[in-house]
Every structure is written in C-alpha cells, then in structure tokens.
C-alpha cells in the first residue's frame, strides 16, 4: 500500500489525540534510528517520503500516526512526515513498522534489504 507523504512542519493539532509514546521513548527511538540506522532512514525518506534526491535524513520525532524526519536536498533541509501503515499504540510496534517501511523502500528503489 503506497502512502502519500506529508511535506510540512509537524504541528500539534488540538483535535488529534496526544502521542501514545512517552517523550523518553521518542528520544530513544529517534537516537537509535539516527545512530544505528542512518542509511535505512535515508532510504525510507527517499522512497516513502517522496524525497528521491535526499542526501541525508534523520528522524526527529514520531507519534502513533507517523514519523517525522528532516532531510537534506540540494543543501537545504526539509521537514517530511511519513505516516505509518496503521496507527501504532505500543513501543514494540514501532520497530516492526520501521522494518516494514525499510523493506518497502528497498523494493521501491530496487535494492536488496539487509536482514534485521
């Protein structure tokens, strides 16, 4: 299922429920993605975030509906939000969804995914 990325600054919306993830979970997940999976994050943003020319990407946040990223394209940073395939409510779901996104990105880019 192809999702349409949202290219905008993440904003709080009073009609949207708060994130099911505590701030320390968000910090831990984003640090892990940026420290240990920077290449995977870049592939996800290139393929699923409609940023094929991105040269760098980092995860900057997440909630139950999607992940927030900053990508670099032509030397300029852009904000990208990529929705999850379905809403997430538990921390264990984040890993499974990111692995799924990585595999989908590899398929779209014609790359062979590494095992996770």
Secondary structure by P-SEA (a helix, b strand, c coil): cbbbbbcccbbbbcccccccccaaaaaaaaaaaaaccaaaaaaaaacccccccccbbbbccccccccccccccccbbbbbbbbcccccccaaaaaaaaaaaaaaaaaaaccccccc
